Every structure is written in C-alpha cells, then in structure tokens.
Amino acid sequence: MIKSKEIKRSLRLCMIASPIFLGGCGLVQQMKSHSAPDRGLYEVSAKTAAITGQEPVWARNKQDAEALQAKVSELVRGRTLSVDTAVRVALLNNKRVQVAFADVGLSAADTWQQTMLENPKVSISLLGIAHPELGAIRAIEGMIAANILAIATRNSRLELADNQFRQAKLKAVEETLRVAGETRNAWITAVSAFESVHYLNQAQISADAASELALKLGETGAMTKGAQAREHVFFAELSGQRAQASLAARLAKEELTRTMGLWGSDLNYFVPDLLPSLPSHVRQKSNIEQEALRSRLDLQVAKLELEAMAKSYGLTNATRYVTDLEVIAGFETEREIEDDIKKWGTTPQVELEFIIPIFDSGQARLRKAELAYRKAALMLAQKAVNIRSEARSAQTAYLATYEIARHYRDAVVPLRKQIEEEALLTYNGMISNTFELLSDNRAKISAILTAAGAKRDFWMASASLSGAIYGGGGAASVGGETQSVAGGGAEH
C-alpha cells in the first residue's frame, strides 16, 4: 500500500511550487465588483440622463421587459407625444438601447474573466499496471502545470480589459444618444410635415374659392377661358401638393414609430400639428470647440483606444522573446523490490517548459504593435480636427437658420399678409381686380410654407448642434429650446 504521508508531502511540494496560489486572495474584491450583473449600467444610464434628460432602463429579464412595455403603452396610447416623450419612449423601447446595455454586460464579464488566474493542468499517470512481480501498479506519477508568463503579465491584461470595459460604457452612451437624436429628428420631421399639410389645407380652401369665382366670372364673360384655366390648374396643382405632403407626413410618422420601436396597439398615438415657435433669442457659444473636444464621446473612445494600443505595445514588448512559460511540479512514487521486500519510494519533480525563439524573435509582432499605435494616434489627431470643424459648422448653421427663420416670421410673412389685406380692401373698393387678389393670396401661401420650412431647419440645426458637442447625433436640447411642447393645431 502507498504510504499516505509521502504522497501528502509530495502534494504539498507541488502546491508550493505551483504559482497558481500567488496573489489569489487579493482578487476577491475585484472579482466581486466585475461579477455584478449590472456592472457599469448605472453609469451609462446616469451619463445619458445628464445629456438627454431621459434615463434609459435595461430589461434584465422577462418581467423587466413586460414592465417597460406597460410603461411605454401608458405613455403613447391615445396621447399626443411631445419631443421629450418621444425620446423617453425610444430610450425605453428601442432594442438598440437594450443591445448597447448587453454589450456593457458582456464587456464586464470579459473583465471579470481576466481577473481569474488560469486553471492549472493536472496529470496523473499509472505505470506498470498488472506487473507480474510488483503487483497491480508499479509506479504513480502526478504533475501540476501552471503558466508563469500568464501570471507575470496578468496586471497588463487586466488593465487592457478594464480599458475595453470603459470603452464599452462610452460606446453604450453614444449609441443611446444616437437613438435619442434619431428620435428627435424623426419627431421634428413628422411634425413639420403635418404643419405643411396644415397650411396646404388652408391654402386649398382659398384655391377652391378662387376656382369657384373664376368659374362664375367665366359664365358672365368677365374672365377669359385662359384665365379660368390658370385658376383651375392652381387648385389642381395645390391638390396634388397637398396629397404629396399628406403622404410625406404619414411616412415621417411611420419613421418616428419605427425609431420608438412601437407596434400593435401602441400605434394609436398622435403628434402635434405645429412645431414649437422660435425662441426669443439664441446664444452663441464662444468655446464651442473646447466644449466639443471635452464632451464628444467618440473622441473619448478614441483616446481609450490609443491608451489600449500603448498598453498592448508594452505587453508585446514584454513577451517578445518568450510567449509561453510553464512551471511543472509533481512527484513520482515507484514500487521496488529490495531484499525480497516490496517498498514504495517517492521522488519530487520540477520542470520548466518554454518556447525557444529560434525562428520567431518577436520582431514582426513588435513592429505590428508599434504601427498599430501610430495608426491610432494619427486617427485620434484627425478626429480632433474633424470634431472642431463639425462644432464650428453646427454652430454656424444653428445661428444662421435662426436668423433666416426669424426673418421669414418677422418680415416676409407679415408683409405678405399686409399685402393681401390691402389687396382685399382695394378689391372691395373696386380699385384692384380679382386677378391681383388671387395672386397675392398665392404669394402669401408660398411665404408661409417657406417660413415653416425655415423653422424646421432651425430645430434640426439645434439638434445637430447637440450632436456636434456630445456625439451620437442630435440627442439633447440646446439651451432648453426644444424642451417645450409643440402646441396648436390638430393632432395626427
């Protein structure tokens, strides 16, 4: 029978020689922090809420998903959605947001995995089975192998994993902002389309009256057939424009529905008929470039990627010559016959296994790591240049579209209305004719539609300015302008 004391002593030797026990106790707290199922998700929600004013929620299970669906139904069914409500619904219901949260969870699990030491490889061999002289077993060999290099580079790998985890959180915030920005733009587009339909409906009434008047004047001989045809074709063309605008509005609302992730009974919602009025004033940011460089999430991700490249370069340099190093410790217990007496003898063993860099000296890997770092640095520098330009362009468009929209609102449309009113007075006083009155009415309709388009351009530029500052598209309001609820008019 094998002597238990000798085997226990040999096993203790293996345990002491094996490095898998080094530093294990210090990992407990770190493993606990990364093993949490919601690791990093609260940071993503808080950062998104700070920018958009709306907080996304991750549905961890079926019950959470059902609760979110009930909340979404409560927000949309039979209700007229403001821009903030639409964004809130999208952040709760759009599956891309849920995918972004899942990516954070996957990255946290990867980081948690890196905190763990590699499992040792254990081998046990039984030699001389059914030996004719020594009995059932002649010898027993036991070995434990652990990767020394993996432990030596463990801190570097942990830093890389943590870097990737931070990137995943920023990318999740960026994707969430992108969904919010797309929803805001879709809402603006939909409401603007219905606003055009609203004004075309009003124009249709005037055109119908003009067409009827032309018909009656033609019956009395006061209007030629050519002049009548011009009024009839104006009515017909306006009907076609109204149909096109109505189609565009329905499609724009469907785009909003898709962005919010709605289907089924939740499709029974409405949007306002008019965009919000222009703000009383807008502010020019004197440090727009610095704010964008400080806040852009994609730039922060690029910086982390450069940092990861630097760490990866250092890790590659550290393992340039030796890519795999294992220590193998164990014992061999052998049965022998001495003076016709069978005895067991135990011998401890320690082996070192590594790859000799005869053919691959690591120079190619080192060069690849160096070039990857230089590439990341160049891309980061170019991204910073682009972000500065995007911020300047967005602010230029924001300020210019505001001035244009205000010009149409305060100058062009009032003058067109005044011209029409004066034409009506002169027409009633029999000073001007019917043709001048109808022409002025057409010009007023055109000015109103152009003013509505200019107002839409301003709100889109406002959302784009936010995207230029934070990234991910037009995700947040600028100065609180788009936080107001669009009002007035019918609902669709």
Summary of the structure (lengths in Angstrom):
residues: 492
radius of gyration: 37.3
end to end distance: 89.7
largest distance: 144.1
contacts: 1558
relative contact order: 0.13
helix: 68%
strand: 10%
